[in-house]
Amino acid sequence: MPRILACSLGATFLALAAAFQPSGIAQDAPAGANLELELPESSEPPDYAPERVSHLTIDGKDLSTPRRTRRLFEIKPAKGDSVTVVYTFWPNTYTKIVRTKVVKLEKGKLVKASLEKADKQTPDKIFPIYVPTPQGVVNEMCKMAKVTKEDVVYDIGCGDGRLVITAVRDFGAKKGVGIDIDKDLVKKCVGNAKKAKVDDRASFQQKDALTIKDFSEASVVFLYLGQFLNEALEPTLKKTLKPGARVVSHRFLMSKDWPPEKTVLIKDKNNSGEDDEFKLHLWTIKAPKKTDS
């Protein structure tokens, strides 16, 4: 065989072999590896926020790089025979998820663990990026929910408080509650409510919404959170909201099993003052169907 042909075939073989390497596993993986992790893909960070990259720790040790979807490690547990894996990733550029999994290792064996899905024993923490809803859209959300003086309004991910304040001040809601995980935003909400002179009917709480197990006080719930957090909240909303309660979400849907009863497309100014389009979705909690006894 001519030398040039042999070299060409050899290069082709090596290229094909590389193509069939397990995705994301480093060539220089440790020989004594005892833990293999399968990790969700993390979005490329936008130019304006290069810090939005994945972050991996095992028992508190930073092992973020190289950033691959499959990693091999030789790990000695800090205590006992289990390690705590914490993976922070961005499924999209506006949602951060912190996923935790406790993995039990076995001496002399390679243990495989996937973080592709949330672990029920250690629920995800989900952090949407704060983007203010334009005031015109806020007004339309209140109209879509048909807010009246009989309503208790909750805004999950309340930002600067504008939805709660508008619902109370302009639509007469008897009570408004804003919930946000960011303590600085909650402080801003409290100040804005005082300026609007509605602090007697508007309150704000610094909480992770996923830790709240009962929304039964609310007759209206507003959301602008992202698909992942909407879906995570869906079971609690369905279970605890009373029949007749309305849920209005700016842009994002729930799961495929809970389609909105109404979707509208409105035109308004965005936060840059430019003409834009916005989708709003409405759900109404239905009374349980009666079953024959």
DOTI-24806 format. One record per residue (C-alpha): residue number from 1; residue in one letter; z, y, x. Coordinates in steps of 0.001 Angstrom, whole numbers. Layout:
<atoms>
(atom NUM, 'A', (Z, Y, X)) ...
</atoms>
This chain:
<atoms>
(atom 1, 'M', (0, 0, 0)) (atom 2, 'P', (-898, 3403, 1457)) (atom 3, 'R', (2186, 5327, 2638)) (atom 4, 'I', (1404, 8347, 450)) (atom 5, 'L', (1200, 6139, -2670)) (atom 6, 'A', (4453, 4394, -1810)) (atom 7, 'C', (6202, 7738, -1400)) (atom 8, 'S', (4753, 8917, -4684)) (atom 9, 'L', (5905, 5803, -6541)) (atom 10, 'G', (9320, 6038, -4902)) (atom 11, 'A', (9715, 9647, -6021)) (atom 12, 'T', (8652, 8711, -9543)) (atom 13, 'F', (11183, 5878, -9651)) (atom 14, 'L', (13983, 8175, -8482)) (atom 15, 'A', (13043, 10785, -11091)) (atom 16, 'L', (13083, 8162, -13861)) (atom 17, 'A', (16397, 6788, -12637)) (atom 18, 'A', (17894, 10278, -12683)) (atom 19, 'A', (16588, 10822, -16197)) (atom 20, 'F', (18526, 7769, -17389)) (atom 21, 'Q', (21802, 8696, -15714)) (atom 22, 'P', (24635, 9067, -18273)) (atom 23, 'S', (24366, 12658, -19542)) (atom 24, 'G', (26628, 15096, -17750)) (atom 25, 'I', (28353, 12647, -15391)) (atom 26, 'A', (28596, 13953, -11843)) (atom 27, 'Q', (26939, 11944, -9082)) (atom 28, 'D', (30089, 12356, -6960)) (atom 29, 'A', (32494, 10944, -9578)) (atom 30, 'P', (35668, 9443, -8022)) (atom 31, 'A', (35408, 5754, -7163)) (atom 32, 'G', (38848, 5045, -8621)) (atom 33, 'A', (38159, 6821, -11912)) (atom 34, 'N', (40522, 5817, -14712)) (atom 35, 'L', (39548, 8377, -17364)) (atom 36, 'E', (36153, 9199, -18837)) (atom 37, 'L', (35924, 12155, -21220)) (atom 38, 'E', (33156, 12916, -23685)) (atom 39, 'L', (33216, 16631, -24467)) (atom 40, 'P', (31467, 18798, -27067)) (atom 41, 'E', (28673, 21068, -25922)) (atom 42, 'S', (29748, 24674, -25412)) (atom 43, 'S', (27329, 27525, -26088)) (atom 44, 'E', (25976, 29599, -23265)) (atom 45, 'P', (28035, 32804, -23084)) (atom 46, 'P', (26296, 35987, -24199)) (atom 47, 'D', (25565, 38608, -21551)) (atom 48, 'Y', (28172, 40940, -23040)) (atom 49, 'A', (30930, 38277, -22933)) (atom 50, 'P', (30524, 36048, -19863)) (atom 51, 'E', (34123, 34871, -20259)) (atom 52, 'R', (33182, 32778, -23318)) (atom 53, 'V', (32823, 29521, -21395)) (atom 54, 'S', (34472, 26128, -21747)) (atom 55, 'H', (37872, 25443, -20175)) (atom 56, 'L', (39405, 22004, -19521)) (atom 57, 'T', (42937, 21114, -18472)) (atom 58, 'I', (44606, 17726, -18061)) (atom 59, 'D', (48402, 17879, -18011)) (atom 60, 'G', (48056, 21606, -17358)) (atom 61, 'K', (45772, 21259, -14332)) (atom 62, 'D', (42552, 23263, -14517)) (atom 63, 'L', (39581, 20894, -14219)) (atom 64, 'S', (36980, 23084, -15928)) (atom 65, 'T', (34249, 22680, -13335)) (atom 66, 'P', (31707, 21268, -13102)) (atom 67, 'R', (31050, 22030, -16761)) (atom 68, 'R', (29528, 18811, -18099)) (atom 69, 'T', (29657, 16982, -21427)) (atom 70, 'R', (30853, 13775, -19757)) (atom 71, 'R', (33402, 13753, -16944)) (atom 72, 'L', (35059, 11059, -14831)) (atom 73, 'F', (38525, 11550, -13347)) (atom 74, 'E', (41083, 9763, -11271)) (atom 75, 'I', (44266, 10960, -12938)) (atom 76, 'K', (47933, 10213, -12377)) (atom 77, 'P', (49980, 11140, -15467)) (atom 78, 'A', (52672, 13745, -14915)) (atom 79, 'K', (55017, 11646, -17066)) (atom 80, 'G', (54799, 8123, -18417)) (atom 81, 'D', (51341, 6662, -18934)) (atom 82, 'S', (49732, 9388, -21105)) (atom 83, 'V', (47969, 12645, -20310)) (atom 84, 'T', (47375, 15696, -22485)) (atom 85, 'V', (43788, 16903, -22487)) (atom 86, 'V', (43134, 20456, -23722)) (atom 87, 'Y', (39520, 21541, -24073)) (atom 88, 'T', (38541, 25069, -25087)) (atom 89, 'F', (34909, 25496, -26070)) (atom 90, 'W', (32512, 27718, -27998)) (atom 91, 'P', (30394, 25810, -30559)) (atom 92, 'N', (28711, 29168, -31072)) (atom 93, 'T', (29146, 32579, -29509)) (atom 94, 'Y', (31578, 33838, -32171)) (atom 95, 'T', (33947, 30867, -32573)) (atom 96, 'K', (36424, 29511, -30027)) (atom 97, 'I', (37987, 26082, -30595)) (atom 98, 'V', (40972, 24733, -28687)) (atom 99, 'R', (40993, 20934, -29026)) (atom 100, 'T', (43871, 18758, -27800)) (atom 101, 'K', (44077, 15013, -27367)) (atom 102, 'V', (46811, 12828, -25903)) (atom 103, 'V', (45218, 9901, -24047)) (atom 104, 'K', (47078, 6773, -22968)) (atom 105, 'L', (45877, 5413, -19641)) (atom 106, 'E', (45889, 1772, -18580)) (atom 107, 'K', (46521, 694, -14987)) (atom 108, 'G', (43384, -619, -13315)) (atom 109, 'K', (41126, 214, -16271)) (atom 110, 'L', (38695, 2987, -17125)) (atom 111, 'V', (39824, 4557, -20397)) (atom 112, 'K', (37180, 6366, -22421)) (atom 113, 'A', (38172, 9228, -24741)) (atom 114, 'S', (36001, 11429, -26915)) (atom 115, 'L', (36818, 15010, -27900)) (atom 116, 'E', (33666, 15347, -29977)) (atom 117, 'K', (35822, 15382, -33112)) (atom 118, 'A', (39220, 16899, -33851)) (atom 119, 'D', (42262, 14654, -33450)) (atom 120, 'K', (44379, 14459, -36622)) (atom 121, 'Q', (47523, 14103, -34529)) (atom 122, 'T', (46812, 17373, -32704)) (atom 123, 'P', (44742, 19614, -35018)) (atom 124, 'D', (42264, 22106, -33624)) (atom 125, 'K', (43080, 25761, -33212)) (atom 126, 'I', (40095, 27863, -34256)) (atom 127, 'F', (39649, 31503, -33290)) (atom 128, 'P', (36757, 33494, -34778)) (atom 129, 'I', (35675, 36644, -32981)) (atom 130, 'Y', (36620, 39798, -34870)) (atom 131, 'V', (33616, 41595, -36312)) (atom 132, 'P', (34397, 44258, -38959)) (atom 133, 'T', (32773, 43860, -42363)) (atom 134, 'P', (30925, 47090, -43231)) (atom 135, 'Q', (32660, 49063, -45974)) (atom 136, 'G', (29704, 48762, -48349)) (atom 137, 'V', (29874, 44970, -48035)) (atom 138, 'V', (33655, 45090, -48582)) (atom 139, 'N', (33061, 46902, -51884)) (atom 140, 'E', (30483, 44310, -52968)) (atom 141, 'M', (32846, 41444, -52116)) (atom 142, 'C', (35524, 42967, -54352)) (atom 143, 'K', (32978, 43377, -57148)) (atom 144, 'M', (31762, 39798, -56733)) (atom 145, 'A', (35349, 38529, -56987)) (atom 146, 'K', (35922, 40767, -60041)) (atom 147, 'V', (39199, 42071, -58625)) (atom 148, 'T', (41485, 43589, -61280)) (atom 149, 'K', (45064, 44796, -61578)) (atom 150, 'E', (46115, 41234, -62397)) (atom 151, 'D', (45024, 39848, -59043)) (atom 152, 'V', (46827, 38883, -55865)) (atom 153, 'V', (44269, 39141, -53069)) (atom 154, 'Y', (44424, 37274, -49760)) (atom 155, 'D', (42138, 38113, -46856)) (atom 156, 'I', (42166, 35374, -44220)) (atom 157, 'G', (41146, 36879, -40908)) (atom 158, 'C', (41909, 40371, -42180)) (atom 159, 'G', (40830, 42294, -39066)) (atom 160, 'D', (41736, 45943, -39568)) (atom 161, 'G', (42870, 45373, -43161)) (atom 162, 'R', (39985, 47091, -44928)) (atom 163, 'L', (39406, 44344, -47525)) (atom 164, 'V', (43065, 44199, -48546)) (atom 165, 'I', (43333, 47991, -48624)) (atom 166, 'T', (40136, 48379, -50657)) (atom 167, 'A', (41158, 45681, -53159)) (atom 168, 'V', (44520, 47361, -53758)) (atom 169, 'R', (43537, 51028, -53574)) (atom 170, 'D', (40087, 51044, -55182)) (atom 171, 'F', (40144, 47986, -57433)) (atom 172, 'G', (43796, 48068, -58482)) (atom 173, 'A', (44928, 44644, -57265)) (atom 174, 'K', (48664, 44339, -57795)) (atom 175, 'K', (49195, 42802, -54365)) (atom 176, 'G', (47201, 42255, -51193)) (atom 177, 'V', (48061, 39957, -48288)) (atom 178, 'G', (46200, 39983, -44996)) (atom 179, 'I', (46475, 37147, -42480)) (atom 180, 'D', (45289, 37321, -38885)) (atom 181, 'I', (46134, 35424, -35725)) (atom 182, 'D', (45803, 38568, -33592)) (atom 183, 'K', (49089, 40494, -33446)) (atom 184, 'D', (47370, 43709, -32343)) (atom 185, 'L', (45063, 43619, -35362)) (atom 186, 'V', (48028, 42995, -37656)) (atom 187, 'K', (49733, 46092, -36241)) (atom 188, 'K', (46537, 48031, -36890)) (atom 189, 'C', (46456, 46754, -40470)) (atom 190, 'V', (50006, 47922, -41105)) (atom 191, 'G', (49162, 51382, -39792)) (atom 192, 'N', (45965, 51590, -41841)) (atom 193, 'A', (47818, 50565, -45020)) (atom 194, 'K', (50367, 53332, -44449)) (atom 195, 'K', (47600, 55884, -43935)) (atom 196, 'A', (45958, 54712, -47166)) (atom 197, 'K', (49366, 54913, -48917)) (atom 198, 'V', (49166, 51343, -50186)) (atom 199, 'D', (51810, 49791, -47924)) (atom 200, 'D', (54001, 49164, -50986)) (atom 201, 'R', (51414, 46667, -52273)) (atom 202, 'A', (49683, 45537, -49068)) (atom 203, 'S', (51347, 43346, -46446)) (atom 204, 'F', (50068, 41641, -43327)) (atom 205, 'Q', (51117, 38524, -41452)) (atom 206, 'Q', (50374, 37276, -37959)) (atom 207, 'K', (49647, 33595, -38544)) (atom 208, 'D', (47238, 30826, -37753)) (atom 209, 'A', (45676, 30322, -41186)) (atom 210, 'L', (45399, 26573, -40569)) (atom 211, 'T', (49205, 26320, -40535)) (atom 212, 'I', (49431, 27696, -44088)) (atom 213, 'K', (49657, 24821, -46538)) (atom 214, 'D', (49859, 26729, -49813)) (atom 215, 'F', (47637, 29550, -51084)) (atom 216, 'S', (48690, 29176, -54725)) (atom 217, 'E', (49916, 32786, -54944)) (atom 218, 'A', (46374, 34081, -54460)) (atom 219, 'S', (43949, 34569, -57324)) (atom 220, 'V', (41293, 35920, -54934)) (atom 221, 'V', (40640, 34812, -51342)) (atom 222, 'F', (38271, 36661, -49022)) (atom 223, 'L', (36782, 35058, -45900)) (atom 224, 'Y', (34660, 36145, -42966)) (atom 225, 'L', (35545, 33471, -40465)) (atom 226, 'G', (32679, 31217, -39441)) (atom 227, 'Q', (31558, 27798, -40610)) (atom 228, 'F', (34107, 25777, -38617)) (atom 229, 'L', (37160, 27641, -39894)) (atom 230, 'N', (35830, 27753, -43454)) (atom 231, 'E', (35467, 23973, -43463)) (atom 232, 'A', (38915, 23512, -41910)) (atom 233, 'L', (40494, 25682, -44644)) (atom 234, 'E', (38514, 24122, -47482)) (atom 235, 'P', (40881, 21210, -48294)) (atom 236, 'T', (43928, 23498, -48586)) (atom 237, 'L', (42052, 26058, -50686)) (atom 238, 'K', (40780, 23379, -53060)) (atom 239, 'K', (44171, 21715, -53305)) (atom 240, 'T', (46448, 24734, -53753)) (atom 241, 'L', (44466, 27504, -55449)) (atom 242, 'K', (44919, 27565, -59207)) (atom 243, 'P', (42060, 27170, -61685)) (atom 244, 'G', (40231, 30473, -62088)) (atom 245, 'A', (40933, 31645, -58536)) (atom 246, 'R', (37880, 33047, -56774)) (atom 247, 'V', (36837, 32624, -53154)) (atom 248, 'V', (34279, 35017, -51669)) (atom 249, 'S', (32895, 34459, -48187)) (atom 250, 'H', (30816, 36885, -46195)) (atom 251, 'R', (27906, 34967, -44643)) (atom 252, 'F', (29480, 31555, -44039)) (atom 253, 'L', (29493, 28530, -46358)) (atom 254, 'M', (31930, 25671, -46897)) (atom 255, 'S', (31040, 22009, -46398)) (atom 256, 'K', (27990, 20467, -48046)) (atom 257, 'D', (30355, 18874, -50572)) (atom 258, 'W', (31394, 22294, -51899)) (atom 259, 'P', (28327, 24453, -52449)) (atom 260, 'P', (28867, 27995, -53780)) (atom 261, 'E', (28255, 28632, -57436)) (atom 262, 'K', (26610, 31928, -56576)) (atom 263, 'T', (24992, 33517, -53528)) (atom 264, 'V', (23720, 37078, -53397)) (atom 265, 'L', (21775, 38951, -50743)) (atom 266, 'I', (22649, 42620, -50456)) (atom 267, 'K', (21268, 45431, -48339)) (atom 268, 'D', (23575, 47882, -46611)) (atom 269, 'K', (24285, 49585, -43300)) (atom 270, 'N', (25671, 47401, -40514)) (atom 271, 'N', (28352, 48479, -38058)) (atom 272, 'S', (25729, 50279, -35981)) (atom 273, 'G', (24587, 52306, -38993)) (atom 274, 'E', (21291, 50447, -39273)) (atom 275, 'D', (19809, 48926, -42434)) (atom 276, 'D', (20659, 45242, -42667)) (atom 277, 'E', (20984, 42299, -45082)) (atom 278, 'F', (24184, 40418, -45896)) (atom 279, 'K', (24799, 37179, -47780)) (atom 280, 'L', (27870, 36769, -49965)) (atom 281, 'H', (28988, 33450, -51483)) (atom 282, 'L', (31267, 32830, -54479)) (atom 283, 'W', (33322, 29795, -55508)) (atom 284, 'T', (35597, 29558, -58568)) (atom 285, 'I', (38329, 26955, -58657)) (atom 286, 'K', (37821, 24660, -61624)) (atom 287, 'A', (40486, 22910, -63667)) (atom 288, 'P', (40746, 19176, -62894)) (atom 289, 'K', (38574, 17050, -65116)) (atom 290, 'K', (40454, 15163, -67786)) (atom 291, 'T', (40278, 11403, -67531)) (atom 292, 'D', (40556, 8973, -70387)) (atom 293, 'S', (43972, 7334, -70495)) 
</atoms>
